[in-house]
Each structure stands twice: as structure tokens, then as C-alpha cells.
Amino acid sequence: MKILLAYSSKTKNTKKVAEAIYNEIKSLANVTLLDIKRQKTKLQEQYDLYILGAWTDKTTANKKMQDFVNIQEIKDKKVALFLTCGVPREHYHADDSINNYIDFMKERGNDVLKTFVCQGKIDPKVLIVFKILSWKDPNFIHKVTPDLVDMVKESKSHPDQKDLHDAELCFKDLLQTELS
């Protein structure tokens, strides 16, 4: 089985998860690990499975990953998705984000076999941006509250070893199911 494990990473959170998955599954299949920022042209190879990792932006996969999917014409394929998100997995924002990513992929006819979401570090600059946007627009949705400040502090330890281990198991299980 030929697998493309492609990821988009801004703060290295998604890269860490992608590398953990790669190290876990590379002995089970022919896996190509690709940082999409290095891929400027359409890939010539076709794959049996596309594992696509992105960081969350505006409750879905970031624009660079969406552009990659469109440029590579990843349509009517078997895919597995993972996201890093600044909030804990149990937060509604994480659910909304992965569901929007799934919808994006299904709109292209893809069969989504598996998904995984884990918390990643939030760039502390986000708080500054949110403060400015709240000042400009009192109705801005992301108010800088004590809860938000706590969430940013909590995020600093993620993705942690448990997150990485959970990602490894998730995709190892997928491959063992697909290969059997």
C-alpha cells in the first residue's frame, strides 16, 4: 500500500504529530512524508491512501492544506485526516473544525476513513490580535477572558507525549484494518 502522509504546519505542532505517525506506520506500508510547503507542483504519483494533517484556522483545515488538496486533485480517494487545534479535543471548536475539514474532503468525493484531533500550542500573539480586534469591534467573538488566557497557558505543553501516542495508535489501527 502506497501512502502519502502530507502535512501543513505553522508552529511545528502538526509537524510533530505527522512525524510521530510516520515513525509508527512506516514499517507497515510504503509511506511518503511530505511537508506541503516544499511541494510547489502537482505530484506525479498516485497513492492508495492520503493522510492529511493541518493546523486549524477559522474552524477548518488551514488554507495551505485546502489549496494543496485542490492542486493535487485529491478527489474520490481514501483519506484520513488529522488536525491540531489550540483548544482541548473535547471543546466544541475542535469538533466544528474536524467536521468542517471532513465536509471539505467529502465535497471532493473522498472517503474519509479516520480522523484525529489533538491540542497544539496556541501562538501567544493570538491574544494580542484578539485584544486588538475586540477593541475595534466590541462584538468580536473571541474576547480575551481569563478562560482564554488559561487555555493559552494550558496549550503550551501540547502536543504532549500522550497526544503523539494517541495519534500513532489511531493511524496504526487504521492501517492494520486496511491491510487485513
C-alpha positions as CSV (number, residue, x, y, z in Angstrom):
1,M,0.0,0.0,0.0
2,K,1.3,3.4,-1.0
3,I,0.5,6.2,1.4
4,L,1.1,10.0,1.2
5,L,1.4,11.5,4.7
6,A,1.3,15.2,3.9
7,Y,1.0,18.0,6.5
8,S,0.9,21.8,6.8
9,S,2.5,23.2,10.0
10,K,2.8,26.8,11.1
11,T,4.2,26.4,14.7
12,K,5.6,22.8,14.4
13,N,2.6,21.3,16.2
14,T,1.3,19.5,13.1
15,K,4.8,18.5,12.1
16,K,5.4,16.8,15.4
17,V,2.2,14.8,15.0
18,A,2.9,13.9,11.4
19,E,6.4,12.7,12.3
20,A,5.1,10.6,15.2
21,I,2.5,9.0,12.8
22,Y,5.2,8.4,10.2
23,N,7.6,6.7,12.6
24,E,4.8,4.4,13.8
25,I,3.5,3.4,10.4
26,K,6.5,3.4,8.1
27,S,7.2,-0.3,8.7
28,L,3.6,-1.2,7.8
29,A,3.5,0.3,4.3
30,N,5.3,2.4,1.7
31,V,4.8,5.9,3.3
32,T,6.0,9.2,1.9
33,L,6.2,12.0,4.4
34,L,5.7,15.5,2.8
35,D,5.7,19.0,4.3
36,I,3.4,20.6,1.8
37,K,5.2,24.0,1.8
38,R,8.0,22.2,0.0
39,Q,5.7,21.0,-2.8
40,K,5.2,23.6,-5.5
41,T,4.0,21.4,-8.3
42,K,1.4,18.6,-8.8
43,L,2.7,15.3,-7.6
44,Q,3.1,12.7,-10.4
45,E,2.5,9.7,-8.2
46,Q,-0.9,8.3,-7.1
47,Y,-1.4,6.9,-3.6
48,D,-3.7,4.3,-2.2
49,L,-4.3,6.4,0.9
50,Y,-3.8,10.1,1.7
51,I,-3.2,11.0,5.4
52,L,-3.5,14.8,5.5
53,G,-2.6,16.8,8.6
54,A,-3.4,20.5,9.1
55,W,-3.5,23.2,11.7
56,T,-6.9,24.7,12.4
57,D,-7.7,28.1,11.0
58,K,-11.2,29.6,11.1
59,T,-12.7,26.2,12.2
60,T,-11.3,24.1,9.4
61,A,-8.0,23.0,7.8
62,N,-5.8,25.9,7.0
63,K,-5.9,27.5,3.6
64,K,-2.5,26.0,2.5
65,M,-3.8,22.5,3.1
66,Q,-7.0,23.3,1.2
67,D,-5.0,24.6,-1.7
68,F,-2.8,21.5,-1.6
69,V,-5.8,19.2,-1.8
70,N,-7.2,21.2,-4.8
71,I,-3.8,21.5,-6.6
72,Q,-3.1,17.8,-6.1
73,E,-6.7,17.0,-7.2
74,I,-7.2,14.7,-4.2
75,K,-10.7,13.6,-5.3
76,D,-12.5,10.3,-5.0
77,K,-9.7,9.0,-2.8
78,K,-9.4,7.2,0.5
79,V,-8.2,9.7,3.1
80,A,-7.5,10.0,6.8
81,L,-7.4,13.4,8.4
82,F,-5.7,14.9,11.4
83,L,-5.8,18.4,12.9
84,T,-4.0,20.3,15.6
85,C,-6.2,22.8,17.3
86,G,-5.4,25.3,20.1
87,V,-8.3,24.0,22.2
88,P,-8.7,20.7,24.0
89,R,-10.1,17.9,22.0
90,E,-13.3,18.0,24.0
91,H,-14.0,21.7,23.1
92,Y,-16.8,22.4,20.6
93,H,-14.3,24.3,18.4
94,A,-12.3,21.1,17.9
95,D,-15.5,19.3,16.8
96,D,-16.6,22.1,14.5
97,S,-13.1,22.2,13.0
98,I,-12.7,18.5,12.2
99,N,-16.3,18.3,10.9
100,N,-15.7,21.2,8.5
101,Y,-12.5,19.5,7.3
102,I,-14.4,16.3,6.8
103,D,-17.1,18.2,4.8
104,F,-14.4,19.9,2.7
105,M,-12.9,16.5,1.8
106,K,-16.3,14.8,1.2
107,E,-17.3,17.7,-1.2
108,R,-14.5,16.3,-3.4
109,G,-15.9,12.8,-3.2
110,N,-13.3,11.5,-0.8
111,D,-13.9,8.6,1.5
112,V,-12.8,9.7,5.0
113,L,-11.7,6.6,6.8
114,K,-10.4,8.1,10.0
115,T,-9.9,11.4,11.8
116,F,-7.8,12.6,14.7
117,V,-7.7,15.9,16.6
118,C,-5.2,17.0,19.2
119,Q,-4.4,20.2,21.0
120,G,-1.4,22.2,19.9
121,K,0.3,25.2,21.3
122,I,-1.5,28.5,20.7
123,D,0.8,31.2,19.5
124,P,0.7,33.8,22.3
125,K,0.4,36.5,19.6
126,V,-3.2,35.3,19.1
127,L,-4.1,37.0,22.4
128,I,-2.7,40.3,21.1
129,V,-4.6,40.0,17.9
130,F,-7.8,39.2,19.8
131,K,-7.3,42.2,22.1
132,I,-6.9,44.5,19.1
133,L,-9.9,43.0,17.3
134,S,-12.1,43.2,20.5
135,W,-11.1,46.8,20.9
136,K,-12.0,47.6,17.2
137,D,-15.2,45.6,17.4
138,P,-17.0,45.2,20.7
139,N,-19.0,42.3,19.2
140,F,-15.8,40.4,18.3
141,I,-16.5,36.7,19.1
142,H,-13.2,35.9,20.8
143,K,-13.0,38.1,23.9
144,V,-9.8,37.8,25.9
145,T,-11.2,36.3,29.1
146,P,-9.5,34.6,32.0
147,D,-10.6,31.3,30.5
148,L,-9.0,32.1,27.2
149,V,-5.8,33.2,28.9
150,D,-5.8,29.9,30.9
151,M,-6.4,27.9,27.6
152,V,-3.4,29.5,26.0
153,K,-1.2,28.7,29.1
154,E,-2.5,25.1,29.1
155,S,-1.8,24.7,25.4
156,K,1.9,25.3,25.9
157,S,2.5,21.6,26.8
158,H,0.8,20.2,23.6
159,P,1.1,18.2,21.6
160,D,2.4,16.1,24.5
161,Q,3.6,12.5,24.6
162,K,0.1,11.2,25.2
163,D,-1.2,13.2,22.2
164,L,1.6,11.8,20.0
165,H,1.0,8.3,21.3
166,D,-2.8,8.6,20.6
167,A,-2.1,9.7,17.1
168,E,0.3,6.8,16.5
169,L,-2.2,4.3,17.7
170,C,-5.1,5.9,15.7
171,F,-3.2,5.6,12.4
172,K,-1.6,2.3,13.1
173,D,-5.0,0.8,13.8
174,L,-6.3,2.3,10.6
175,L,-3.5,0.7,8.6
176,Q,-3.9,-2.7,10.3
177,T,-7.6,-2.6,9.4
178,E,-6.9,-1.5,5.8
179,L,-4.2,-4.1,5.3
180,S,-6.2,-7.0,6.6
